[in-house]
Amino acid sequence: MEALAPLLHGFGIAFTPINLLWALVGVTLGTAVGVLPGIGPALTVAMLLPATGKLDPVGAFIMFGGIYYGAMYGSSTTSILLNTPGENSSVVTAIEGHQMAKNGRGAAALATAAIGSFVAGTLATFALALFAPVVVTFALQFGPADYFALMLLAFTTVTAVLGSSMLRGLVSLLLGLAIGLVGIDMQTGQARLTLGMPQLLDGIPVVILAVGLFAVGEALFVVSRASRINETIIPVRGRIWMTAEEWRRSWKPWLRGAAIGFPFGTLPAGGAEIPTFLSYAVEKKLSKHPEEFGHGAIEGVAGPEATNNSAVTGVLVPLLTLGLPTSATAAIMLVAFQQYGLQPGPLLFARNPDLVWGLIASLYIGNVMLLVLNLPLAGLWVRLLAIPQPWLYGGILVLASLGVYSLHGSVFDLGILYVAGALGYAMRCADIPIAPAIIGLILGPLAEQQFRRAVAISQGDLTVFFTRPISATILMIAIAALLLPPLIRWRQQRTVMVRL
């Protein structure tokens, strides 16, 4: 129990009044953005980056963690009552949850989702505290070649997993890598891709690009494409607590969901979408009432919702210990680390233990707060859907502009913001994912630095990347992650053709 002492220290930090306030603000904002379709945690954290630049990093990250967790809770509410998931990972919840709501069991569906998220989130946070120091011990053995290979793995996995096709993911990644090259080459002193503008010699601020690509780009896209549809919200009927039979049918899916979600979240190609579908399939296979699936089976809500929150916690393992983001929100949180001059990785645990363990401890506290917020107030949260979209996205544009201008008081920064917003809009129109661009933008300069360092240490011998066991293994995994998806698709297409 090596992690027990630092975790107790983290609780001492998280229980201070100001950090409890930030946790409450985070989970409340997160629940609200989870309820609103299209306003996800990545957009919210990106929009708050300029405003939180001068805050204490510990309090800021406690709030960001609360937003991330809260969005998963809030998304289940609209999935169940409106059949409109606020997050992709809540799509599975809508299958059974909305049917339960139509059958007058919406309160039970909300309860099993909230309690399952609480149980799985708590267990996954314990696993995070337990396994993160183990990963840190392993990561301390990494050299420059190993870190370069690890970043290549991050590039290939997010390219393969995020977005509708690998080609679009590669386009997004290469775009981010190109933007990351803007500025002065620290080794040669030469200006790169600055277009003759002296304001770009220090590079394009990552915070401004993140706000532009996520917040401004999303607002422009939704306003240009979407018209508000009058959805029918099913009211919450019945008592909010579950019956003894519903408890009996839910507790095992909660535990199985926690066990399925956390490992997937820790993988470089993880995330919450795949494990939630896997959890649904497992529950349908193991259920004593398989005929209820598709008509409101409570196991089909309990398992995927537990999996969802467990996977979200798992995402923090590679982010904190290796500096690798495996989701769009994790990529924005990596931007936040850079905003404070911090680099996630094994040394973060030694140099900033208050931040790391305060954040982990706050996840326990945030789970309790979310349970209190979500069980009795589900009907209240759904009323946020009545906000007219022009007001909502107009407010996002105003807040994003004010936040970016407040950074340096520069009109040039506003120009960058809206150029990035136009780029984000164009990428959405072309169905090109945003997250690979952000990851390429952040990790690209770091990968270049580690590559040059490894080559310098080996005196120009490029075989160093293949002779070191760690880097060679990671590179093999990266190549597999890049080649396996198209091979699997080709095999499936060939099988279909043979059958025809």
MARSE-976269 format. One record per atom (N, C-alpha, C, O, CB): y, x, z. Coordinates in steps of 0.2 Angstrom, whole numbers, plus 5000, padded with zeros to 4 digits. Glycine has a CB too. Layout:
BEGIN
YXZ/...
END
This chain:
BEGIN
499450045000/500050005000/500650045000/501150045004/500049955006/500650094995/501250134995/501950104993/502450124995/501150184989/501850044990/502450004988/502749964994/503249934993/502349964982/502349965000/502649915005/503249935008/503749895009/502049915010/503349995010/503950025013/504550015008/505049985011/503850095015/504550035002/505150024998/505249954997/505849924996/505050054991/504749904996/504849834995/505149805001/505649765000/504149804994/505049825007/505349805013/506049825013/506549785015/505049825020/506249885011/506949905010/507249865005/507849845006/506949985008/506949845000/507249804995/507349734997/507949704995/506749794989/506949705002/507149645005/507749645009/508149605009/506549615009/507849705012/508449715016/509049715012/509549695014/508449785020/509049745006/509549735001/509649664998/510249644998/509449784995/509149634996/509149574993/509449514998/509749464996/508549554990/509349525004/509449475009/510249485012/510449445016/509049475015/510549525009/511249535011/511649475008/511449445002/511649595008/512149445011/512449385009/512749385002/512649334998/513049365013/513049434999/513249444993/512749444987/512749414982/513749504992/512149474989/511649474984/511249414984/510949394979/511149534986/511249374990/510949304990/511349264985/511049214982/510849284997/512049274986/512449234982/512349244974/512249194970/513149244983/512249314972/512149324965/511449294963/511349274957/512149404964/510949304967/510349274966/510349194964/510049174960/509749284971/510749164969/510849094968/511249074961/511049024958/511249064974/511749114960/512149104954/511649114948/511649074943/512749154953/511249164948/510749184942/510249124941/510249104935/510449244944/509949104946/509449054945/509748984943/509448954939/509049044951/510348974945/510648914943/510848914936/510748864932/511248894948/511148974934/511348984927/510748984923/510748954917/511749044926/510249014925/509649024921/509248954920/509048934914/509149064925/509248914925/509048844924/509448804919/509148764915/508948804931/510048804920/510548774915/510348794908/510348754904/511248784917/510348864907/510248884900/509548874897/509448864891/510448954899/509048864902/508348844900/508348774898/507948764893/507948864906/508748734901/508748664899/509048654892/508848604888/509148624904/509548694890/509948684884/509548714878/509548784878/510648704885/509248684874/508948714868/509448764864/509948744862/508648664863/509148824863/509548874859/510048914863/510248974861/510048834854/510148894870/510548944874/510048974879/509948954884/511048894878/509749024876/509249064880/509449114885/510049124885/508749094875/509049144889/509249194893/509549264890/510049294893/508649224898/509349274884/509549334881/510349324879/510749374880/509149354874/510449264876/511149254874/511649254881/512149274880/511249184871/511349224886/511749214892/511949284895/512449294897/511449174897/511449324896/511549394899/511949434894/512449464897/510849434899/511849424887/512349464883/513049444884/513549484884/512149454876/513149374885/513849354885/514149374892/514749384892/513849274885/513749384897/514049404903/514149474904/514449504909/513549374909/513849514899/513849594900/514649614901/514749654906/513549624894/515049594897/515749614898/516049594905/516449634908/516249594892/515949534907/516149514913/515849544919/516249554925/516049444914/515249574919/514949604924/515049684924/514749714929/514249584924/515349714920/515449784919/515649814925/515449874927/515849804913/516049784929/516349814935/516049794942/516249814947/517149804935/515549754941/515149734947/514749784950/514549834946/514749664946/514449774956/513949824958/513349814954/513149754954/513849804966/513049864952/512449864948/511849824951/511549784948/512149924946/511749824958/511249794961/511349714961/510849684959/511149814968/511949694962/512049624962/512049594955/511749544954/512749604965/512249634950/512249614943/511549604941/511349554937/512649664938/511149654942/510449644940/510049594944/509549564941/510049714941/510249584950/509949524954/510049464950/509649414950/510149524961/510749454948/510949394944/510549384937/510349334936/511649394943/510549444934/510149444927/509449424928/509149384924/510249514924/509149454933/508449434935/508349354936/507849324934/508149474940/508849334940/508849264941/508949214935/508549164934/509349244946/509349244930/509449204924/508749204920/508549154917/509949234920/508449264920/507849264916/507249224919/506949184915/507549344916/507249224925/506749174929/506949104928/506449064926/506649194936/507549094929/507749024929/507648984923/507548924922/508449014932/507749024917/507748994910/507048974909/506948924906/507949044905/506549004912/505848984911/505748914915/505348874912/505349034913/506048914920/505948844924/506348794921/506048734919/506248854931/506948804919/507348754915/507048724909/507048664907/508048774914/506748774905/506448754899/505848704899/505748664895/506148814895/505448714905/504948664906/505148594907/504848544905/504548684912/505748584910/506048514911/506148484904/505948424904/506748524915/506448514899/506648484893/505948474889/505948424885/507148514889/505548524890/504848514886/504548454888/504248414884/504448574888/504548434895/504148384898/504548314896/504248264894/504048384905/505148314898/505548244897/505848234890/505948174889/506148254902/505948284886/506248274880/505848304874/505948284868/506948314880/505248334875/504848364870/505248414866/505048424860/504548304866/505748444869/506148494866/506148564870/506548564874/506848474864/505648604869/505648664873/506348704872/506548724867/505048714871/506648724878/507248774878/507048844876/507448874874/507548764885/506448864877/506148934875/505548924871/505148874872/506048974882/505348974867/504748974863/504148974867/503648944866/504749034858/504149004873/503649004877/503448944881/502948934884/503749064883/503848894880/503748824883/503448774878/503448714880/504348804887/503348794872/503048754867/502448724869/502348664868/502948794860/501948764872/501348734874/501448684880/501048634880/500848794877/501848694884/502048644890/502148574887/501948524890/502548664894/502548574881/502748504879/502148464876/502148404876/503248524873/501548504874/501048464872/500748414876/500648354875/500448514870/500548434883/500348394888/500848364892/500848304894/499848424892/501348404893/501948374898/502248314895/502448274899/502448434899/502448314889/502848254886/502348194886/502548134887/503048274879/501748204885/501248144885/501248124892/501148054893/500548164883/501148164897/501148144904/501848104906/501748054909/501148204909/502348124903/503048084905/503048024901/503247974904/503648124902/502748014895/502647954892/502247904895/502247844895/502447964885/501747934899/501247894903/501547874910/501147844914/500547924903/502147894911/502347874918/502247924923/502347914929/502147814920/501947984921/501848044926/502248104925/502048154926/501048064925/502848094923/503348144922/503448184928/503548244928/503948124919/503548144934/503648184940/503148234942/503248284944/503748124946/502448204941/501948254942/501948314938/501748364940/501248214942/502048304931/502148354927/502648404929/502548474929/502248334919/503248384931/503748434933/503548464939/503748524940/504448394934/503248434944/503048464950/502548514949/502548574952/502748404955/501948504945/501448554944/501748614940/501548674941/500848524940/502248604935/502548654932/502948704937/502948764936/503048634926/503348664941/503848704946/503348744951/503548804952/504248654949/502848714954/502448744959/502048794956/501948854959/502048694963/501748784950/501348834946/501848894945/501548954945/501048804940/502448884942/502848944941/503048984947/503049044947/503548914938/503048944953/503248974959/502649024961/502749074963/503348924965/502048994961/501449024963/501349084959/501249144961/500848984963/501349074952/501249134947/501749184948/501649244948/501149104940/502349164948/502949214949/502849254955/503049314955/503549174949/502649224961/502649264967/502049314966/502149374968/502449214973/501449294964/500849334963/501049394958/500849454959/500249294961/501449374953/501549424948/502049474950/502049534949/501849394941/502549454955/503049494958/502649544962/502849604963/503549454961/502149524966/501749564970/501449614966/501349674968/501249524974/501149594960/500849644956/501349694953/501149754952/500449604950/501949674951/502449714949/502649774954/502649834953/503049684947/502649754961/502849804966/502249844967/502349904969/502949764972/501649824966/501049864967/500949914961/500749974963/500449814968/500949894955/500849934949/501349974947/501250024944/500549894944/501949954948/502549994945/502550064948/502650114943/503249964947/502450084954/502450154956/501850194953/501950254952/502350154964/501250154951/500750194948/500950214941/500750264939/500050144948/501250164937/501550184931/502050234931/502050284926/501850124927/502450234936/502950294937/502650354938/502850404935/503450274943/502150364942/501750424943/501450454936/501450514935/501150414948/501150404932/500950424926/501450444921/501450494918/500550374923/502050414921/502550424917/502950494918/503250524914/503050374917/502850514924/503250574926/502850634922/503150694922/503150594934/502250624920/501950684916/502150684909/501950734905/501150664916/502550634907/502850634900/503250694898/503750704902/503150564898/503250724892/503650774889/504050744884/503950684882/503350834887/504550774880/504950744875/504450724869/504650664867/505350804872/503950754868/503550724862/503250664864/503150614860/502950784861/503050654870/502750594873/503250534873/503050484871/502450604880/503850554875/504350494875/504550474868/504650414866/504950524878/504550524863/504650504856/504050464853/504250414850/504750574852/503450474855/502950434853/502950364856/502750314853/502250474855/503150364862/503250304866/503750254862/503650194862/503350314873/504250284860/504850244857/504550224850/504750174848/505450284856/504250264847/503950244840/503450184841/503450134837/503550304837/503050184847/502650124849/503050064850/502850014847/502250144855/503650074853/504050014854/504349984848/504349924847/504650034859/504550034843/504750014837/504249974833/504349914830/505050074832/503649994833/503149964829/502949904832/502749854828/502550014828/502849894838/502649834841/503149774841/502949724839/502449844848/503749794842/504249734841/504349714834/504449654833/504949754844/504249764829/504249744822/503649704820/503749654816/504249814818/503149714823/502549674821/502449604824/502249564821/501849714823/502749604830/502649544834/503249494834/503149434833/502549554842/503849524834/504449474834/504649464827/504749504822/505049514837/504749394825/504949374819/504449344815/503849344817/505249434815/504549314809/504049284805/503649324801/503149304798/504449224801/503849384799/503549434795/503649504797/504249514800/503649424788/503249554796/503349624798/503849654794/504249694796/502649664797/503949634787/504449654783/505149644786/505649684786/504449624776/505249574788/505949554791/506049594798/506549614799/505949484792/505449604801/505549644807/505749714806/506149744810/504949644811/505449744801/505649814799/506349824796/506749864798/505249844793/506649774793/507349764790/507749764796/508249804797/507449704786/507649724801/508049724807/508049784811/508549814813/507749664812/507449814812/507449884815/507849934812/508149974815/506649904816/507749944805/508149994802/508849984802/509250034802/507849994794/509049924802/509749904803/510049924809/510549954810/509849824802/509649914815/509849934821/509850014822/510350044825/509349914827/509350044819/509350124819/509950154815/510250204817/508750144816/510150114810/510750144806/511350134810/511750184810/510750104799/511450074813/512050064817/512050114823/512650144825/512049994820/511450134826/511450184831/511650254829/511850294833/510750184834/511650264822/511850334820/512650344820/512850394819/511550344813/513050284820/513750284819/514050334825/513850324831/514050214819/514450374823/514850414828/514650494827/514450514821/514550404835/514850534832/514750604831/514050624833/513850614838/515350644835/513750664828/513150694830/513250754835/513550794834/512850734823/512950734841/513050784847/512750854846/513050894849/512650754853/512350864841/512050934840/512450974835/512651034836/511350924837/512750934829/513050974824/513850964825/514250994822/512850954817/514050904828/514750894828/515050854822/515650844822/515150954830/514550834818/514850804812/514850724813/514450694816/514350814806/515350694810/515450624810/514950594805/514850614800/516150604808/514650534808/514150504804/514350424803/514450394808/513450514807/514350404797/514450334795/515050304799/515050244801/513850294798/515550334800/516150314803/516650274798/517150244801/516550364807/516550284792/516950254787/517750284787/518150244785/516950184787/517750334790/518450364791/518850334796/519450344797/518850354785/518550294801/518950264806/518850304813/518250314815/518650184807/519350324815/519350364822/519050324827/518750354832/519950394823/519150264827/518950224833/518150224833/517850204839/519150144832/517850244828/517050244828/516750304829/516150314829/516850214821/517150354831/516950424832/516450424838/515950464838/517450474833/516650384843/516150384849/515650334848/515250324853/516650364855/515550304842/514950254841/515250184842/515750174845/514350274846/514850134840/514950064842/514650044848/514050054850/514650024836/515150024853/514850004860/514249954859/514349904856/515449974864/513749964862/513149924862/513249854865/513049804863/512549964866/513649854870/513849794873/514149744868/513949684868/514249794880/514649764865/514949724860/514549704854/514549644852/515549764857/514049744852/513549724847/513149674849/512949624846/513249784844/512849684856/512449634859/512749564859/512449514857/512149664865/513349564861/513749504862/513749464855/513649404854/514349504866/513949514850/514149484844/513449454840/513449404838/514449534839/512949494840/512349474837/512049414840/511749374837/511849534837/512049414847/511649364850/512149304851/511949244849/511449384857/512649304855/513149254857/513449224851/513449164849/513549274862/513849264847/514349244842/513849224836/513949164833/514849294840/513349264834/512949244829/512549174830/512549134825/512449304828/512349164836/511949104837/512449044837/512248994834/511649104844/513049054840/513548994840/513748984832/513748924831/514149014844/513849034828/514049014821/513448984818/513548934814/514249084818/512849004819/512248974816/512148904817/512048864813/511649014817/512148894824/512048824826/512648774824/512448724821/512048814834/513248794824/513748754822/513748744815/513948684812/514448784824/513548784811/513548784803/512948734801/512948704796/513548844800/512348744805/511748704803/511548644806/511348594803/511148754803/511748644813/511448584817/511948534818/512548544819/511248614824/511648474817/512048414819/511748384825/511048384826/512048354813/512048354830/511748334836/511348274835/511548224832/512348314841/510748274837/510248224836/510248184843/510148224848/509548254834/510248124843/510248084849/509448074851/509148034848/510548014848/509248124855/508548124858/508448064863/508948054867/508348194860/507848044864/507747994869/507448034875/506948064875/507247944867/507848034880/507548074887/507148024891/507447964893/508148094891/506548044892/506147994896/506348004904/506348064906/505348014895/506547954907/506747964914/506147984919/505547964917/507047894917/506348014924/505748034929/505547974933/505947944937/506048094933/504947954932/504647904936/504147924941/503847974940/504447844931/504047884946/503547904951/503747954956/504347974955/502947934947/503347964961/503648004966/503548084964/503148094960/503147994973/503948124967/504048184964/503448234966/503348284963/504748224966/503148214972/502548254974/501948234971/501848174968/502448244982/501448274971/500848264967/500248234972/500348244978/500548334964/499848194969/499248174972/498748224974/498748274971/498948114969/498348204979/497748254981/497348274974/497148334974/497348224986/497248224970/496848234964/497248284959/496948334957/496648174960/497848274959/498248324954/498248394957/498248444954/498948294954/498348394964/498348464967/497648494966/497648554964/498448454975/497148464966/496448484965/496348514958/496048564957/495848434967/496648474953/496548494946/497048554944/497048574939/496648434942/497548564948/498048614946/498048684949/498248734946/498748584948/497748694955/497748754959/497348814955/497548864955/497548754966/496848794952/496448844948/496848864942/496848924941/495748824947/497048814938/497448844932/498048884934/498248924930/497748784928/498348874940/498948914942/498748984943/499049034941/499248884949/498148994946/497949064948/497649094941/497849154940/497349064953/497349054937/497149084930/497749104926/497749154923/496649034927/498249064926/498849074922/499149134925/499449174920/499349014923/499249144931/499549214934/499149274932/499449324930/499549204942/498449264931/498049324929/498049334922/498049394920/497249304931/498149284918/498249294911/498949324909/498949364904/498049224907/499449294912/500149304909/500349374911/500649414907/500549264912/500249404917/500549464919/500249524915/500649564912/500349484926/499649534913/499449594909/499749584902/499949634899/498649594908/499849524899/500149524892/500849544893/501149574888/500049444890/501149524898/501849544899/502049614899/502549634897/502149504905/501549654902/501649724903/501449764896/501649824896/501149754908/501149734891/500949764885/501649774881/502049734881/500449724881/501649824877/502249834873/502249784867/502849774865/502149904869/501749754866/501849694861/501649634864/501349584862/501249704855/501849624871/501749564875/502149514874/502249484868/501749584882/502549484879/502949424879/502549364881/501949374884/503049414871/502849304881/502549254884/502149204880/501849154882/503049214889/502349204873/502049154868/501349154868/500949104868/502449164862/501049214866/500349224865/499949204871/499449164871/500149294863/500049224877/499649214883/499749134885/499249104888/499849254889/500249104884/500349034885/499848994881/499448944883/501049004884/499749004874/499248974870/498548994872/498148944872/499348994863/498449054875/497749074877/497649034883/497049014884/497749144878/498149024888/497948994894/497748914892/497348894896/498648994898/498148884888/498048814886/497248814883/496948764885/498448794880/497048864879/496348854876/495848864882/495348834882/496348914871/496048914887/495548924892/495448864897/494948844898/495848984897/496048824898/496048764902/495648714899/495248674902/496748744904/495748704892/495448654889/494648664889/494248624889/495648644881/494448734888/493748744888/493448734895/492848714895/493648824886/493748754900/493548744907/493548674910/493248664915/493848804911/494048634907/494148574911/493548524911/493148524906/494748534907/493548484916/493048434917/493248374914/492848324913/492848424924/493848374911/494148314908/494448334901/495048324900/494648274912/494048364896/494248384890/494548334886/494948344881/493748424886/494248274887/494548214883/495248194884/495548164880/494048154884/495548214890/496248204891/496748254888/497348234887/496348214899/496448304885/496948354882/497248324875/496848294871/496548424880/497848324875/498148294869/498448224871/498848194868/497748284863/498248204877/498448134880/498748144887/498948094890/497848084880/498948204889/499248214896/498748244901/498748214907/499448144898/498448294900/498048334905/498448374909/498848414906/497448374901/498448364915/498848404920/498748484919/499148524921/498848384927/498048494918/497948574917/498248604912/498448664912/497148574917/498448564906/498748594901/499548604902/499848634898/498748544895/499748584908/500448594910/500448654915/500848704915/500848534913/499948644920/499948694926/499748764923/500048814925/499348674931/499248774919/499048844917/499548874912/499748934914/498448834913/499848844907/500348884903/500948894907/501248944905/500448834897/501248844911/501848864915/501748924919/502248964920/502048804918/501148924923/501048984927/501049044923/501249094925/500348974931/500649044917/500649104913/501349124911/501449184910/500149084907/501749074909/502449094906/502849134911/503049184910/502749024905/502849114918/503249144923/502949214925/503249264926/503349104929/502249214925/501849274926/502049334921/502149394922/501149264927/502049304914/502149354909/502849384909/503049444908/502049324902/503349334911/504049364912/504149414917/504449464916/504549304914/503749414922/503749464927/503449524925/503649584926/503449444934/502949524921/502549574918/503049614913/502949674913/501949554914/503449584910/503949614905/504349674909/504549724906/504449564902/504449664915/504849704919/504549774920/504849824922/505049674926/503849774920/503449834921/503649894916/503849944918/502749824921/503549884910/503749934905/504549944905/504750004903/503549914898/504949894906/505649904906/505849944911/506249994910/506049834906/505649934917/505849974923/505550044923/505850094925/505749944930/504950054922/504550114922/504650164916/504550224917/503850104924/504650134910/504650174904/505250164900/505450204895/504050154900/505650114902/506250104898/506150064891/506550074886/506650164896/505550034891/505349994885/505449924885/505149894890/504650014883/505849894881/505949814881/505449784877/505349804871/506649794879/505149734879/504549694875/504749624874/504349584872/503949694879/505449604875/505649544873/506449544872/506749594874/505549484879/506749494869/507449494867/507849504874/508349544874/507649434864/507649464879/508049474885/507949544889/508449564891/507849414890/507349574888/507249634891/507749684887/507949734890/506549654891/507749674880/508249724877/508949714879/509249764879/508149704869/509149654880/509849644883/509949674890/510449704891/510049574883/509449674894/509449704900/509449784900/509749814904/508849684905/509149804895/509149874893/509949894892/510149954893/508749904888/510249854888/510949864886/511349864893/511849904894/511249814882/511149824897/511549814904/511449884908/511949904911/511349754908/510849914908/510749974911/511150024908/511450064912/509949994910/511250034901/511650084898/512350074900/512750114900/511550084891/512550004901/513249994903/513450024909/514050044910/513349914903/512950034914/513150064920/512950134920/512950164926/512750024926/512750164914/512650234914/511950254917/511850304919/513150274918/511450204917/510850214920/510250214914/510350174909/510650154925/509750244915/509250244910/508550224913/508350264917/509150324907/508350164912/507650144915/507150194913/507150224908/507450074912/506650204918/506150254917/505850274924/506150254929/506350314913/505450324924/505150344931/505650374935/505650364941/504650404930/506250404933/506750434937/507150384940/507550394945/507150484933/507150324937/507550264940/507350254947/507750234951/507550204935/506650254948/506450234955/506650284960/506750274966/505650234955/506750354958/506950404963/507750404964/507950414969/506750474961/508050394958/508850394959/509150334961/509650334964/509050424952/508850274959/509150214961/508650164964/508550114961/509450184954/508350184970/507850144973/508150074975/507850024975/507550174979/508850074977/509150014980/509149964974/508949904975/509850024982/509249984968/509349934962/508649914961/508549854960/509649974956/508149954960/507449934958/507149894963/506949834961/507049994957/507149914969/506749874974/507149814976/506849764979/506549914980/507849814976/508249754977/508049704972/508049644974/508949774978/508049724966/507849674960/507149644961/507149584961/507949714954/506649684963/506049664964/505949614970/505649554969/505549714965/506249634975/506249584981/506649524979/506449464982/506649624987/507149524975/507549464974/507149414970/507349354970/508249484970/506649434966/506249394962/505849344967/505749284965/505749434958/505649374973/505349324978/505849274980/505649214980/505049364984/506449294982/506949244984/507149194979/507149134980/507549284987/507149224973/507349184967/506849124966/506949074964/507449214961/506149144967/505649094966/505749034971/505648974969/504949124967/505849054977/505949004982/506548954980/506548894980/506049034989/507148984978/507748954976/507548904970/507848844970/508349004974/507248934965/507048894960/506648834961/506748774958/506748934954/506148834966/505748784968/506148724971/506048664970/505248804973/506648744975/507148694978/507548664973/507748604974/507548734984/507848704968/508248674963/507948634958/508248584956/508548734960/507248644957/506948614951/506548544953/506548504949/506448654948/506248544959/505848484961/506348424962/506148374959/505548504967/506848424966/507248364967/507748354962/508048294961/507548364974/507948404958/508548394954/508448394946/508848414942/509048454955/507748384944/507648384937/508048334933/508248354928/506848374937/508148274936/508548224932/509248254931/509548234926/508548164935/509548284936/510148314935/510248364930/510748364926/510448334942/509748404930/509748464925/509748434917/510148464913/509248514926/509348384916/509348354910/509948324907/510048324901/508748304910/510448304912/511048274910/511448324906/511948314903/511448244916/511348394907/511748444903/511648434896/512048454892/511448514905/511148404894/511048394886/511548344883/511648334877/510348364885/511948304888/512448264885/513048304883/513548274880/512648214891/513148364885/513648404883/513748414875/513248434872/513648484886/514248394872/514348394865/514248464862/514548514865/514948364862/513848474857/513748544854/514448584852/514448644854/513348544849/514948544849/515548584848/515848614854/516148664854/516048534844/515848574860/516148604866/515748664868/516048714870/516148544871/515048654868/514648704871/514748774867/514848824870/513948684871/514648774861/514648834857/515448854856/515548914855/514348824850/515848814856/516548834856/516748874862/517048924862/517048774855/516448844868/516548884874/516248954874/516549004877/516248844880/515648954871/515349024870/515749074867/515749134868/514649014867/516049044861/516449094857/517049114861/517249174861/516649054851/517349074865/517949094869/517749144874/518149194875/518249024872/517249124878/517049174883/516849244880/516949294883/516449144887/516449244875/516249304872/516849344870/516949404871/515849294866/517349314867/517949344865/518349374870/518649434870/518449304860/518449334876/518849354882/518449414885/518749464887/518949294886/517849404885/517449464889/517449524885/517549574888/516749444889/517449524879/517449584875/518149614875/518249674876/517249574867/518649574874/519349604875/519549634881/519949674882/519849544873/519249604887/519349624893/519049694895/519249734899/519149584899/518649724890/518349784891/518849844890/518849884895/517749794886/519249844885/519649894883/520349864881/520849904880/519449944878/520449804881/521049774879/521249794871/521749804869/521649794883/520649794867/520749814860/520549764855/520049724856/520249874859/521049754851/520949704845/520449734841/520049694838/521649694841/520349794840/519849824836/519149804838/518649794834/519849904836/519049804845/518449784848/518249704846/517649694844/518449784856/518749664846/518649594843/518449594836/518049554834/519349554844/518749644832/518549644825/517749664825/517449634821/518949694821/517549714829/516849734829/516449674831/515849664828/516749794833/516649634836/516249574839/516149524833/515549504833/516649544844/516649514829/516549454824/516249484818/515849444815/517249424823/516249544817/515849574811/515149574813/514649554809/516049644810/514949594820/514349584822/514049514822/513449504821/514249624829/514549474824/514349394824/514149374817/513649334816/514849354827/514549394812/514449374805/513749404803/513349374799/514949394800/513649464805/512949494803/512349464807/511849444804/512949574806/512449444813/511949404817/511849334813/511249314813/512149394824/512349304811/512349234807/511949244801/511449204799/513049214806/512049304797/511749314791/511049324792/510549304788/512049374787/510849364798/510149384799/509749314801/509149314799/510149434805/510049274804/509749204806/509649164800/509149134799/510149164811/510149164795/510049124789/509449154785/509049114782/510649134785/509349224785/508849254782/508149254786/507649284783/509049324779/508149224792/507549224796/507349294798/506749314799/506949194793/507849344799/507749404801/507849414809/508349394811/508249464798/507349434813/507449434820/507949484823/508149534819/506749444823/508349464828/508849504831/508549554836/508849614836/509349454835/508049544839/507849594845/507649654842/507849704845/507249564848/507349664836/507149734834/507749774832/507749834833/506749734827/508349744830/508949774829/509249804835/509449864835/509449734825/509249764840/509549784847/509049844849/509349894852/509549724852/508449834849/507949894851/508049954847/508050014850/507249874851/508149954841/508250004837/508950044838/509050104838/508249994829/509449994839/510150024841/510150064848/510450114848/510649964842/509750034853/509750074859/509250134859/509450184862/509550024865/508650124857/508150174857/508250224852/507950284852/507450144858/508550204846/508550254841/508950324843/508650374841/508950224835/509550324845/509850384848/509350424853/509350484852/510450374850/509050384857/508650424862/508050454859/507850504861/508450374868/507750414854/507150444850/507350504846/506950554846/506850394845/507950504843/508150564840/508250624844/508050674843/508850544836/508550604850/508650664855/507950694857/507950754858/509050634861/507450644859/506850674861/506450714856/506150754857/506450614864/506550684849/506250724844/506550794843/506150834842/506350684837/507150794843/507450864842/507250904848/507150964847/508250854842/507250884854/507050924860/506350944859/506151004861/507150884866/505850904857/505150924856/505150974851/504751024852/504750864855/505450964845/505451014840/505751084842/505451134841/505750994834/506251084846/506551144849/506051184853/506051244853/507251134852/505751144858/505351174863/504751204859/504451254861/505051124868/504451174854/503851194850/504051244845/503651264841/503451134847/504751264844/504951314839/504851284832/504551324828/504651384841/504951224831/504851194824/504151174822/504051154817/505051244820/503751174827/503051154826/502951084826/502951054832/502551194830/502851044821/502850974821/502150944823/502050884825/503050944814/501650994824/501050974826/501050954833/500550934836/500451024824/501550974837/501550964844/501450884846/501250864851/502250984847/501650844841/501550774842/500850744842/500650694844/502050734837/500450794839/499750774838/499250814842/498650794843/499550774831/499550864845/499150914849/499150894857/498650904860/499250984848/499750864859/499750834866/499350774866/499450724862/500450824868/498850764871/498450704872/498850644872/498650594869/497950714877/499350644877/499750584878/500050554871/500050504869/500250594883/500450604868/500850584862/500350564856/500450514853/501350634860/499750604856/499350584850/499050514851/498950474847/498750634850/498850494858/498550434859/499050374858/498850324855/498350434866/499650384860/500150334859/500350324851/500450274849/500850354862/500350384848/500450374840/499850334837/500050304832/500550444837/499250344839/498750314836/498750234838/498650194833/498050334839/498950224844/499050154846/499650124841/499650064839/499250144853/500150164840/500750134836/500550124829/500750074826/501350184836/500150164826/499850154819/499450094819/499450054814/499450224817/499050084824/498550024824/499049964825/498849914821/498150034830/499549964829/499949904830/500349894823/500449834822/500449914835/500449944819/500849934813/500349904807/500549864803/501149994810/499749934807/499249914802/498749854803/498549824798/498849974801/498649844809/498149794811/498349724809/498049684806/497949784818/499049694810/499249634808/499149614801/498849564799/499949624810/499349664796/499249644789/498549644787/498349604783/499649694785/498149694790/497449694789/497049624791/496649604787/497149754792/497249604797/496949544799/497149484795/496749444793/497249524806/497849484793/498049424788/497649434781/497449384778/498749434787/497549494779/497249504772/496549484773/496249444768/497249574770/496249494779/495549474780/495449404780/494949374777/495249504786/495949364783/495849294784/495949264777/495649214775/496449274789/496449294773/496549264767/495949274762/495849224758/497149294763/495649324763/495049344759/494449294761/494149274756/494849414759/494449284767/493949234769/494049164767/493549134765/493849234777/494649144767/494849074764/494649074756/494449024754/495549064765/494849124753/494749124746/493949124744/493749094739/495049194742/493549164748/492849164747/492549094748/492149064745/492449214752/492849054753/492548984755/492748944749/492348894748/492848964761/493348954746/493548904741/493148914735/493248884729/494248914739/
END
